[in-house]
Amino acid sequence: MKSAAKAMQAEEIAETGAHQIRDAIREAIVERRLSPGTKLSESDVGNLFNVSRTLARAALQALSYEGLVSVEKNRGAFVAYPSPDEARQIFSARRLVEPGILREAAARITADDIRNLRELLQEEGRLMSERGQTARRAEIKASGDFHLMLAEISGNAIMQRFMEELVARSSLVIALYGQSTASSCGHSEHGDIISAIEHNELDRACQLMLHHIAHIESDLDLRERKSLGLKEAFEL
């Protein structure tokens, strides 16, 4: 019995370790510290987090289930490189899901939740006025956290996990196809959504959310491009 209990405890510790690595890599993707196509070898991940290759492999496999990592036979794992069609599907999913999350959140929201959302909005605004990569990454994270906070307030843990995946995959898409250097997630639009929720204008809040998602997507250049041959690429 004792050996079985110890084995179960060791398994739980390993699972927790893999989840922590998964979450850390996902955060680096969201903040665009890891770019699409970056190689993530099991040995490098293991050395970085001081864990075995088995744990590193489990973390990378979990990220592949979320669509954030691509595992290729005989080549290893890479940060995913979403196609234009995948990008469209990601934002289509957000349009379907986020208004529902918003309505659920509005039904449960408290004065403390509103205050926390406002504080996040202030932090996002402060970071927008600062320069440098550190502030930029923090701004990107705060921008995504707004959507994740609404999912958390909704009280639906499954939808919260789904939003974590969608926000992370959106970051990959924006890193690849975004045309502007701005946040791509409108700060003022977040404020308008909070105000609509606060005044119990749910239909308006949902319309604002849909407009907001469309605004993010409109900054993407998702045109299909025909690949050139070597000579054509260099006009030889």
C-alpha positions in Angstrom: 0.0 0.0 0.0 2.8 2.4 1.0 4.7 1.8 -2.3 1.5 2.4 -4.3 0.9 5.6 -2.4 4.4 6.7 -3.0 4.1 5.9 -6.7 0.9 7.9 -6.9 2.5 10.9 -5.1 5.5 10.8 -7.5 3.1 10.7 -10.4 1.2 13.8 -9.1 4.5 15.7 -8.5 5.6 14.9 -12.1 2.2 16.0 -13.5 2.4 19.3 -11.5 6.0 19.9 -12.8 4.9 19.3 -16.4 2.0 21.7 -16.0 4.3 24.4 -14.5 6.6 24.1 -17.5 3.6 24.1 -19.9 2.3 27.3 -18.3 5.7 29.0 -18.4 6.2 28.3 -22.1 2.6 29.3 -22.8 3.2 32.6 -21.1 6.4 33.2 -23.1 4.3 32.6 -26.3 1.6 35.0 -25.2 4.2 37.7 -24.4 5.8 36.9 -27.8 9.2 36.1 -26.2 9.0 32.9 -28.1 8.3 33.4 -31.8 6.5 31.0 -34.2 8.9 28.4 -35.5 11.3 28.5 -32.5 12.7 25.0 -31.8 12.0 23.6 -28.4 14.2 20.6 -27.9 13.4 18.3 -25.0 17.0 18.5 -23.7 17.0 22.3 -23.8 13.6 22.5 -22.1 14.8 20.0 -19.5 18.0 21.8 -18.8 16.3 25.2 -18.6 13.8 24.0 -16.0 16.1 21.5 -14.4 13.8 18.5 -15.0 14.1 15.2 -16.9 13.5 14.9 -20.6 10.4 12.8 -19.8 8.9 15.8 -17.9 10.0 18.2 -20.7 8.4 15.9 -23.3 5.1 15.8 -21.3 5.0 19.6 -21.1 5.6 19.9 -24.9 3.0 17.3 -25.6 0.4 19.2 -23.5 1.2 22.3 -25.5 0.8 20.4 -28.8 -2.7 19.4 -27.7 -3.4 23.2 -27.3 -2.1 23.9 -30.8 0.7 26.0 -29.5 3.5 23.6 -30.3 4.0 21.4 -33.4 5.8 18.1 -32.9 7.4 16.8 -36.0 8.8 13.3 -36.5 12.6 13.1 -36.5 12.8 16.9 -36.1 11.4 17.6 -32.6 9.1 20.3 -31.3 8.6 23.9 -32.5 6.5 26.8 -31.5 3.5 26.5 -33.8 3.4 28.4 -37.1 -0.4 28.9 -37.8 -1.5 29.2 -41.4 -3.8 32.1 -42.5 -6.8 29.6 -42.5 -6.0 28.6 -38.9 -5.8 32.3 -38.0 -9.2 32.9 -39.3 -10.6 29.9 -37.4 -9.1 31.1 -34.2 -10.8 34.5 -34.5 -14.0 32.8 -35.6 -13.9 30.7 -32.4 -13.4 33.9 -30.4 -16.5 35.5 -32.0 -18.6 32.5 -31.1 -17.3 32.1 -27.5 -16.5 35.5 -26.0 -20.0 37.1 -26.1 -21.3 34.0 -24.2 -18.4 34.3 -21.6 -19.2 38.0 -21.3 -22.9 37.3 -20.5 -22.0 34.6 -17.9 -19.4 37.0 -16.3 -21.9 39.8 -16.2 -24.4 37.6 -14.3 -21.8 36.9 -11.6 -19.7 40.0 -11.6 -19.1 41.9 -8.3 -17.9 45.3 -7.4 -14.5 43.8 -6.6 -14.4 42.2 -10.0 -15.2 45.6 -11.7 -12.4 47.2 -9.6 -9.9 44.5 -10.6 -10.8 45.0 -14.3 -10.4 48.8 -13.9 -7.0 48.3 -12.2 -5.9 46.0 -15.0 -7.0 48.6 -17.5 -5.0 51.3 -15.7 -1.9 49.0 -15.8 -2.4 48.4 -19.5 -2.7 52.2 -20.1 0.5 52.8 -18.1 2.5 50.2 -20.0 1.3 51.7 -23.3 3.0 54.9 -22.5 6.4 53.2 -21.7 9.0 52.2 -24.1 11.2 49.1 -24.4 10.6 45.4 -24.9 9.9 44.7 -21.3 7.0 47.2 -21.1 5.8 46.0 -24.5 5.7 42.4 -23.4 3.9 43.3 -20.1 1.4 45.3 -22.1 0.7 42.4 -24.3 0.2 40.1 -21.3 -2.2 42.7 -19.6 -4.2 42.9 -22.8 -4.7 39.2 -22.9 -5.4 39.1 -19.2 -8.5 41.2 -19.7 -10.1 38.5 -21.7 -8.9 35.8 -19.3 -10.2 37.7 -16.3 -13.7 37.8 -17.8 -13.5 34.0 -18.4 -12.5 33.5 -14.8 -15.4 35.7 -13.5 -17.8 33.6 -15.6 -17.0 30.7 -13.2 -16.7 28.2 -16.0 -13.3 26.5 -15.6 -13.6 24.7 -19.0 -14.2 27.9 -20.9 -11.4 29.6 -18.9 -8.9 26.9 -20.1 -10.3 27.3 -23.7 -9.8 31.1 -23.5 -6.2 30.5 -22.3 -5.6 28.5 -25.5 -7.3 31.0 -27.7 -5.5 34.0 -26.3 -2.1 32.2 -26.6 -2.9 31.1 -30.2 -4.0 34.7 -31.0 -0.6 35.9 -29.9 1.1 33.6 -32.3 -1.2 34.8 -35.1 -0.6 38.5 -34.3 3.2 37.9 -34.1 3.1 36.3 -37.6 0.5 38.4 -39.4 0.1 41.6 -37.4 0.7 44.8 -39.4 0.9 47.5 -36.6 3.3 47.9 -33.7 0.4 48.8 -31.4 -1.1 46.4 -28.9 -3.6 45.0 -31.4 -6.0 44.7 -28.5 -7.6 48.2 -28.1 -7.2 49.7 -24.6 -10.1 52.1 -25.0 -12.3 49.2 -26.2 -11.7 47.3 -23.1 -12.8 50.3 -21.1 -16.0 50.6 -23.1 -16.8 46.9 -22.5 -16.3 47.3 -18.8 -18.6 50.4 -18.7 -21.4 48.5 -20.6 -21.2 45.6 -18.2 -21.2 48.0 -15.2 -24.4 49.6 -16.6 -26.0 46.2 -17.3 -26.1 46.9 -21.1 -25.3 43.3 -22.0 -26.4 43.5 -25.7 -24.2 46.5 -26.1 -21.3 44.9 -24.3 -21.5 41.8 -26.6 -21.6 44.1 -29.7 -18.5 45.9 -28.3 -16.7 42.6 -27.8 -17.5 41.5 -31.3 -16.3 44.8 -32.7 -13.2 44.5 -30.5 -12.4 41.1 -31.9 -13.0 42.3 -35.5 -10.6 45.2 -34.8 -7.9 42.9 -33.7 -8.4 40.6 -36.8 -8.5 43.6 -39.2 -4.9 44.4 -38.3 -3.8 41.0 -39.7 -2.5 40.5 -43.2 -3.9 37.0 -44.0 -3.6 37.2 -47.8 -2.4 33.9 -49.4 1.0 34.4 -51.1 2.4 32.1 -53.7 5.8 30.8 -52.7 8.6 31.9 -55.1 11.4 29.7 -56.3 15.0 30.5 -55.3 15.7 32.3 -58.6 12.5 34.3 -58.5 13.0 35.3 -54.9 16.4 36.8 -55.7 15.4 37.9 -59.2 18.4 36.0 -60.7 
